[in-house]
Amino acid sequence: MISKRGFLAGAMATAGMAMTTRLHAGTPGVMTAPGGPAVQPISREEHAARIAKVQGLMRKAGVGALIVESGSSLRYFTGVEWHRSERVTAAVIPADGDTVIVTPAFEEPSVRETLRVSAEVRAWNEDEDPEARMAGVLVDRKVAGRQVAIEPTSRFFIVDALQHEPGKWEVVSGEGLVNQCRQIKSPAELVLMQRANDITMAALKYVHGQVRAGMTQGDIADLMDKTSAAMGGPPEFSLVLLNEASAYPHGSHQPQTVREGSVILMDCGAQVYGYQSDISRSWVYGEPTARQRKVWDTVRRGQDIALETAKVGVPVGAIDDAVRAFYTREGWGPGYRLPGLSHRTGHGIGLDGHESPYLVHGAATPLEAGMCFSDEPGLYIPGEFGIRLEDCWYMTASGPKLFTPLAKSIDQPV
């Protein structure tokens, strides 16, 4: 078996020469790389516009405030990059007035480092109740008698505490408010997603050429992570499925190694200022069989059908239906049955690798310009192998636009 250390050292050296990411001197937060323009984090002006938009939506809906716990939505609206723990950090965004950040007192200096909107900070000490701070903000912002919307991933204990303020406000889901903002990506967001996709594709191209017999899925994943990081894209995930494990979309704990005829499925993503990529490629080490070629070609055609179906106004679920109908005609499925396509055709993507809306049967959200998705209609044959090809795209008024070129063939997957 070839040394993993040797492969990683070569990857780092080559990737470093191919693309060295750096910060411009005197320009904090501006990322650039040879061969690509500088990219910057989302501006304070855009964050302020996001707050203004959701406030307008709240006023129109008769909602008094939106509460957003730490996570991707908190980063989206306020810029605050903070982990979720038992100590609550959250934003209270009123329909009228300034946003308020509620956070532990000893965390306040750290939280302020990434805050990118004008906001009051109300800190709480370890012997105090953060939900009481939130309730105080709602009283001060005159939300009594109105609805309080909660960002949908926020934890139940926050909802429960606010619901136990009898007669003051009605607690409702904020999913619709958040989706109306986050589902449509701005030009600045698309630039960051393009960079993340470019990095992941470049890393995949390098790794594809370095795979050798005897390597394990861990060897290949480590090489992908190191290469992506060297190219300026901190890796979000590097899933490598070999042989029979490729028949299970998220893999198996059984150890696998590359051998002649192995199916290699890689599903990888990076992030640039929080915005993510998600690309999958499948190929065979050595000469593919006729069956492997047929399945690969069928999946590749499935990708085309997804993009051909995507038109402004079309329900997102229709994309999944179109691909699944083709697969059924080819003898797979039907529906979500195996052997066939057991998962949805794709998902929204942005600050989260998987976010709304989803390309799944029955989903009625109409396609709009600015929405971003993955296109990943795999085929899986338990006990044999699976093939998944995945590229991300965004909707425009004239049709879908890919971030990365589709794979050419099983022999030229990247």
RAFENRA-V750092 format. One record per pair of residues at least 12 apart in sequence whose ideal C-beta (glycine too) atoms are under 8 Angstrom apart, sorted by the first residue. I is the first residue (numbers start at 1). GAP is how many residues later the second one is. D is the distance in whole Angstrom. If there is no record, write none. Layout:
I,GAP,D  I,GAP,D
This chain:
1,213,4  1,214,7  1,256,8  2,210,5  2,212,6  2,213,7  4,211,8  4,215,5  4,218,7  4,219,8  7,203,6  7,205,8  7,208,8  7,212,7  7,216,5  8,214,6  8,215,6  8,218,5  10,200,7  11,195,7  11,196,7  11,199,7  11,212,5  11,215,5  11,216,5  11,219,7  12,214,6  12,215,8  12,218,6  14,192,6  15,188,7  15,191,6  15,211,7  15,212,5  15,215,4  15,216,5  16,214,5  18,184,7  18,188,7  18,213,7  19,14,5  19,15,6  19,16,7  19,17,8  19,180,7  19,183,7  19,211,7  19,212,4  19,213,6  20,13,7  20,14,7  20,212,8  21,12,5  21,210,7  21,211,3  24,14,7  29,12,5  31,164,8  31,201,7  31,241,7  31,242,7  33,198,7  33,199,5  36,159,7  36,162,7  39,152,6  39,153,6  39,156,5  39,233,6  39,234,7  40,148,8  40,233,8  41,151,8  41,232,4  42,37,7  42,74,8  42,146,6  42,147,7  42,150,8  42,231,7  43,145,7  44,35,8  44,72,5  44,73,7  46,140,6  46,142,6  47,30,7  47,31,7  47,32,5  47,69,5  47,70,5  48,69,6  48,70,7  50,26,7  50,27,5  50,131,6  51,26,6  51,27,8  51,42,6  51,48,6  51,66,6  53,128,6  54,12,6  54,23,7  54,39,6  54,123,6  54,124,8  54,126,8  54,127,5  55,38,7  55,39,8  55,40,5  55,41,7  57,120,5  57,123,6  57,124,8  58,35,8  58,37,4  58,91,7  58,119,7  59,36,5  59,37,7  61,86,8  61,115,8  61,116,7  62,84,7  62,85,7  63,32,6  63,83,7  63,84,5  63,85,7  63,86,5  63,109,7  63,111,8  63,114,7  64,30,7  64,31,6  64,74,7  64,77,7  64,78,8  64,79,3  64,82,3  64,83,6  64,84,6  64,105,7  65,27,6  65,28,6  65,29,5  65,30,6  65,72,8  65,73,6  65,76,6  65,78,5  65,81,8  65,83,5  65,84,7  66,26,8  66,27,5  66,82,8  66,83,5  66,84,8  66,85,7  66,108,5  66,111,6  66,112,8  67,23,6  67,24,7  67,25,6  67,26,8  67,67,6  67,81,7  67,82,7  67,83,5  67,84,7  67,87,7  67,91,7  67,95,7  67,107,7  68,22,6  68,23,5  68,25,7  68,83,4  68,86,7  68,106,8  68,110,8  69,15,7  69,19,7  69,20,7  69,21,5  69,82,6  69,84,7  69,85,4  69,86,7  69,89,6  70,12,4  70,13,7  70,14,5  70,18,8  70,19,5  70,20,7  71,13,6  71,80,8  71,82,6  72,202,7  72,279,4  72,280,5  72,283,8  73,78,5  73,80,7  73,105,6  73,109,7  74,15,8  74,16,7  74,17,6  74,77,8  75,39,8  75,199,6  75,276,6  76,105,7  76,106,6  76,275,6  77,14,6  77,16,7  77,22,8  77,40,7  77,104,8  78,13,5  78,21,7  78,23,7  78,37,6  78,38,7  78,39,5  78,41,7  79,35,5  79,36,6  79,37,3  79,38,7  80,21,7  80,31,6  80,34,5  80,35,5  80,36,8  81,33,5  81,193,7  82,21,8  82,25,8  82,29,6  82,32,8  84,71,8  87,17,5  87,20,7  87,43,8  88,14,7  88,15,8  88,16,8  88,42,4  88,43,8  88,70,7  89,12,7  89,13,7  89,14,4  89,15,7  89,18,7  89,22,6  90,12,5  90,13,8  90,40,7  90,44,7  90,64,7  90,68,7  91,28,7  92,42,6  92,45,4  92,46,7  92,49,8  94,43,7  94,44,8  94,47,4  94,49,7  95,48,8  95,51,8  96,45,7  97,44,5  98,20,6  98,21,6  98,22,6  99,18,6  99,19,7  99,20,4  99,21,8  100,19,6  100,20,5  100,21,7  100,22,6  100,37,5  100,41,8  101,14,7  101,18,5  101,19,7  101,20,5  101,21,7  102,19,8  102,20,5  102,21,8  102,22,7  102,28,5  102,31,5  102,32,6  102,35,7  103,18,7  103,20,6  103,21,8  104,19,7  104,20,6  104,21,8  104,22,7  104,26,8  105,18,4  105,19,6  105,20,5  108,13,6  108,15,5  122,14,7  122,15,7  129,32,8  131,27,6  131,30,4  131,31,6  134,24,8  134,28,7  135,26,8  135,27,7  135,30,6  135,33,8  138,30,7  138,31,6  139,29,8  143,25,8  143,26,6  144,24,5  144,25,6  145,23,8  145,24,7  146,23,6  146,24,8  147,22,7  147,23,5  147,24,8  147,25,5  148,14,6  148,21,5  148,22,7  148,23,5  148,24,7  149,23,5  149,24,7  149,25,3  149,28,6  150,12,8  150,21,6  150,22,7  150,23,6  150,24,5  151,23,5  151,24,8  151,27,6  152,21,6  152,22,6  152,23,4  152,26,7  159,12,6  175,181,8  179,177,5  179,178,8  182,168,6  182,169,7  182,173,7  182,174,8  183,165,7  183,173,6  183,174,6  183,182,8  183,185,7  183,187,8  183,188,6  184,184,6  184,185,8  184,186,4  184,187,6  185,165,6  185,185,5  185,186,7  185,187,5  185,209,6  186,184,7  189,86,6  189,161,7  190,182,8  190,204,6  192,80,5  192,81,5  192,82,8  192,83,4  193,79,8  193,82,5  193,83,7  193,84,7  193,156,7  193,157,7  193,179,6  193,199,7  193,201,8  193,210,6  194,209,6  195,37,8  195,38,8  195,77,5  196,37,6  196,73,8  196,74,5  196,75,6  196,76,4  196,79,6  196,80,6  196,81,4  197,80,4  197,82,7  197,195,6  197,206,4  197,207,5  198,205,8  198,206,8  199,29,6  199,32,5  199,33,6  199,34,3  199,71,5  199,73,7  199,78,7  200,28,6  200,33,6  200,68,6  200,69,6  200,70,5  200,77,4  200,78,8  200,79,5  200,204,8  201,78,6  201,203,5  201,213,7  202,29,6  203,21,6  203,24,4  203,25,4  203,28,6  203,30,7  203,65,7  203,67,7  204,20,7  204,62,7  204,64,6  204,75,6  204,77,6  204,210,5  205,209,5  206,21,5  207,13,7  207,16,5  207,17,5  207,20,6  207,59,7  208,73,7  208,75,7  208,205,7  208,206,5  210,13,6  211,47,6  211,53,6  211,74,6  212,46,7  213,44,8  213,45,5  213,46,6  213,47,7  213,72,7  214,43,6  214,44,6  214,45,8  215,42,7  215,43,5  216,26,8  216,39,7  216,40,7  216,41,5  216,42,8  217,23,4  217,24,7  217,25,5  217,28,7  217,34,8  217,38,8  217,39,6  218,22,8  220,18,8  220,20,5  220,38,8  220,44,8  220,46,7  221,17,4  221,18,7  221,19,5  222,16,8  224,14,4  224,16,7  224,42,7  224,44,6  225,13,5  228,40,7  228,42,5  232,40,7  233,37,3  233,38,7  233,39,6  233,44,7  234,36,6  234,37,6  235,33,7  235,34,7  235,35,5  236,33,4  236,34,6  236,35,5  236,40,6  236,41,8  236,117,6  237,30,7  237,31,7  237,32,5  237,116,7  238,28,7  238,30,5  239,12,6  239,26,8  239,27,7  239,28,4  239,29,7  240,24,7  240,25,7  240,26,5  241,15,8  241,22,8  241,23,8  241,24,4  241,25,8  241,26,8  241,145,7  242,14,4  242,15,7  242,16,6  242,20,6  242,21,7  242,22,6  242,23,8  243,13,5  243,16,8  243,19,5  243,20,6  243,142,7  244,12,8  244,139,6  244,140,7  244,141,7  246,17,5  246,18,8  246,19,4  246,36,7  246,134,8  246,139,5  246,140,4  246,141,7  246,142,8  247,133,5  247,134,6  247,135,5  247,136,7  247,137,6  247,138,6  247,139,4  248,132,7  248,134,8  248,138,7  249,93,7  249,94,6  249,129,7  249,131,7  249,137,7  249,139,7  258,27,5  259,26,7  260,25,7  260,26,4  261,23,6  261,24,7  261,25,5  261,26,8  261,28,7  262,22,7  262,23,4  262,24,8  263,19,6  263,20,8  263,21,6  263,29,7  263,122,4  263,123,7  263,124,7  264,18,7  264,19,6  264,20,7  264,21,6  265,15,7  265,16,8  265,17,5  265,121,6  265,122,7  265,123,6  266,14,7  266,15,5  266,16,8  267,12,8  267,13,4  267,121,7  267,123,7  268,12,8  269,84,6  274,77,5  275,75,6  275,76,6  276,73,6  276,74,7  276,75,7  276,76,7  276,77,5  277,72,8  277,115,6  277,126,7  278,71,6  278,75,6  278,96,5  278,98,8  278,112,6  278,114,6  279,111,6  279,112,6  279,113,7  279,125,6  280,96,6  280,98,8  280,108,5  280,109,6  280,110,3  281,108,7  281,109,8  281,126,6  281,132,5  281,133,6  282,14,7  282,17,8  282,104,8  282,105,5  282,106,6  282,107,6  282,128,8  282,131,7  283,127,6  283,128,8  283,130,4  284,126,6  288,122,5  288,123,8  292,93,7  292,95,8  292,118,7  293,117,6  295,84,5  295,86,7  295,90,8  295,92,5  296,91,5  296,93,8  296,113,8  296,114,4  297,113,8  298,29,7  298,32,6  298,34,8  298,81,6  299,78,6  299,79,6  299,80,5  299,88,5  299,89,7  299,90,5  300,89,6  300,106,7  300,107,7  300,109,8  301,25,7  302,21,5  302,24,6  302,25,7  302,39,8  302,43,8  302,75,4  302,77,8  303,72,5  303,73,8  303,74,6  303,86,6  303,88,7  303,103,6  304,102,8  305,17,5  305,18,5  305,21,5  305,72,8  306,13,5  306,16,7  306,17,5  306,39,6  306,40,7  306,53,7  306,69,5  306,71,6  307,68,6  307,86,7  307,92,8  307,93,5  307,95,8  308,14,8  309,13,4  309,14,8  310,57,6  310,83,8  310,85,7  310,89,7  310,90,4  311,56,7  311,88,7  312,54,8  312,55,5  312,56,7  312,57,6  312,83,7  312,85,6  313,53,5  313,54,6  314,52,7  314,53,5  315,48,7  315,49,5  315,50,7  315,51,6  315,52,8  316,41,5  316,42,7  316,43,5  316,44,8  316,47,5  316,48,8  316,49,5  316,50,8  316,51,6  316,57,8  317,42,7  317,43,6  317,44,5  317,45,5  317,46,4  317,47,6  319,26,6  319,27,7  319,40,5  320,24,6  320,25,4  320,26,8  320,39,5  320,40,5  320,41,5  320,43,7  321,40,6  323,18,7  323,22,5  323,54,5  324,17,6  324,21,8  324,37,7  327,13,6  327,14,6  327,50,7  327,52,7  332,47,6  335,26,8  338,42,6  338,43,8  338,44,6  339,40,7  339,41,6  339,42,4  339,43,7  340,39,6  340,40,7  341,36,6  341,37,6  341,38,6  341,39,7  342,38,6  343,35,7  344,14,6  344,15,6  344,16,4  344,17,8  345,14,4  345,15,7  345,30,7  345,31,7  345,32,5  346,12,7  346,13,4  346,27,5  346,28,4  346,29,5  346,30,6  346,31,8  346,44,8  347,12,7  347,26,7  347,27,5  348,23,7  348,24,6  348,25,6  349,23,5  349,24,7  349,25,6  349,43,6  350,22,6  357,14,7  357,16,8  359,14,6  359,15,8  367,28,5  368,27,6  369,26,5  369,27,5  369,28,5  370,24,7  370,25,7  371,23,7  371,24,5  372,20,6  372,21,7  372,22,4  372,23,8  373,19,7  373,20,6  373,21,8  373,22,8  374,16,5  374,17,7  374,18,5  375,15,7  375,16,5  375,17,7  375,18,6  376,12,6  376,13,7  376,14,4  377,12,8  389,17,7  389,18,6  389,24,8  391,12,7  391,13,5  391,14,8  391,15,6  392,12,7
